[in-house]
Amino acid sequence: MTETRSEALTISGLDCFYGEVQVLYGLDLVLNKGEVLCLFGRNGAGKTTTLKAIMGLVPSRAGSIRLDGKELTGLLAHDVPKAGVAYVPQGRRLFAEMTVAENIEIGLMARGKGKTTRENVLDLF
């Protein structure tokens, strides 16, 4: 029997630039639900730019980014997490002296989430 997987994240024909310098050329990528995807490449290959484009931190000039079928392309960076995407910057310079639980509490307070959400998040850890 063939197993069918639904697409969680789909990137199609993504072009991104820094100024006039193109750094992503027609990127196509599919992440199915239940899968783990790793981006590998040398420095300057576009790994970080891909993540920043997904998060709305680098605008695209062409292409589409979809999460569970919902178009993310063109969303403001602060609206992307509301759609269900999270990003942890390299270096983890954010609240390094705090525990995971304390960092979660800060995030929940900033978003006005309550005890039920806290319990659900802490169950993941």
Contacts in CASP RR format, 6 or more apart in sequence:
PFRMAT RR
TARGET T0000
AUTHOR 0000-0000-0000
METHOD contacts of the structure
MODEL  1
MTETRSEALTISGLDCFYGEVQVLYGLDLVLNKGEVLCLFGRNGAGKTTT
LKAIMGLVPSRAGSIRLDGKELTGLLAHDVPKAGVAYVPQGRRLFAEMTV
AENIEIGLMARGKGKTTRENVLDLF
5 32 0 8 1.000
5 33 0 8 1.000
5 34 0 8 1.000
5 35 0 8 1.000
6 32 0 8 1.000
6 33 0 8 1.000
7 30 0 8 1.000
7 31 0 8 1.000
7 32 0 8 1.000
7 33 0 8 1.000
7 66 0 8 1.000
7 68 0 8 1.000
7 69 0 8 1.000
8 31 0 8 1.000
8 32 0 8 1.000
8 33 0 8 1.000
8 34 0 8 1.000
8 35 0 8 1.000
8 67 0 8 1.000
8 68 0 8 1.000
9 29 0 8 1.000
9 30 0 8 1.000
9 31 0 8 1.000
9 37 0 8 1.000
9 54 0 8 1.000
9 65 0 8 1.000
9 66 0 8 1.000
9 67 0 8 1.000
10 29 0 8 1.000
10 30 0 8 1.000
10 31 0 8 1.000
10 64 0 8 1.000
10 65 0 8 1.000
10 66 0 8 1.000
10 69 0 8 1.000
11 27 0 8 1.000
11 28 0 8 1.000
11 29 0 8 1.000
11 30 0 8 1.000
11 50 0 8 1.000
11 54 0 8 1.000
11 63 0 8 1.000
11 64 0 8 1.000
11 65 0 8 1.000
11 66 0 8 1.000
12 28 0 8 1.000
12 63 0 8 1.000
12 64 0 8 1.000
12 66 0 8 1.000
13 26 0 8 1.000
13 27 0 8 1.000
13 28 0 8 1.000
13 62 0 8 1.000
13 63 0 8 1.000
13 64 0 8 1.000
14 24 0 8 1.000
14 26 0 8 1.000
14 27 0 8 1.000
14 28 0 8 1.000
14 50 0 8 1.000
14 53 0 8 1.000
14 60 0 8 1.000
14 62 0 8 1.000
14 63 0 8 1.000
14 64 0 8 1.000
14 65 0 8 1.000
15 22 0 8 1.000
15 24 0 8 1.000
15 25 0 8 1.000
15 26 0 8 1.000
15 27 0 8 1.000
15 60 0 8 1.000
15 61 0 8 1.000
15 62 0 8 1.000
15 63 0 8 1.000
16 22 0 8 1.000
16 23 0 8 1.000
16 24 0 8 1.000
16 49 0 8 1.000
16 53 0 8 1.000
16 58 0 8 1.000
16 59 0 8 1.000
16 60 0 8 1.000
16 61 0 8 1.000
17 23 0 8 1.000
17 61 0 8 1.000
18 49 0 8 1.000
18 58 0 8 1.000
23 44 0 8 1.000
23 46 0 8 1.000
23 49 0 8 1.000
24 46 0 8 1.000
24 49 0 8 1.000
24 50 0 8 1.000
24 53 0 8 1.000
24 60 0 8 1.000
26 62 0 8 1.000
26 63 0 8 1.000
27 50 0 8 1.000
29 37 0 8 1.000
29 50 0 8 1.000
31 37 0 8 1.000
39 47 0 8 1.000
39 50 0 8 1.000
39 51 0 8 1.000
40 47 0 8 1.000
41 47 0 8 1.000
48 90 0 8 1.000
49 58 0 8 1.000
51 87 0 8 1.000
52 58 0 8 1.000
52 87 0 8 1.000
53 59 0 8 1.000
53 60 0 8 1.000
53 65 0 8 1.000
54 65 0 8 1.000
54 72 0 8 1.000
54 80 0 8 1.000
54 85 0 8 1.000
54 87 0 8 1.000
55 77 0 8 1.000
55 80 0 8 1.000
55 85 0 8 1.000
55 87 0 8 1.000
56 72 0 8 1.000
56 74 0 8 1.000
56 75 0 8 1.000
56 76 0 8 1.000
56 77 0 8 1.000
56 80 0 8 1.000
57 77 0 8 1.000
59 74 0 8 1.000
60 73 0 8 1.000
60 74 0 8 1.000
63 73 0 8 1.000
64 71 0 8 1.000
64 73 0 8 1.000
65 71 0 8 1.000
65 72 0 8 1.000
65 73 0 8 1.000
66 72 0 8 1.000
67 83 0 8 1.000
67 84 0 8 1.000
67 85 0 8 1.000
70 83 0 8 1.000
72 80 0 8 1.000
72 83 0 8 1.000
72 85 0 8 1.000
75 83 0 8 1.000
81 87 0 8 1.000
94 103 0 8 1.000
95 102 0 8 1.000
95 103 0 8 1.000
95 106 0 8 1.000
98 106 0 8 1.000
100 125 0 8 1.000
101 122 0 8 1.000
101 125 0 8 1.000
104 118 0 8 1.000
104 121 0 8 1.000
104 122 0 8 1.000
104 125 0 8 1.000
105 118 0 8 1.000
107 113 0 8 1.000
108 114 0 8 1.000
108 117 0 8 1.000
108 118 0 8 1.000
108 121 0 8 1.000
END
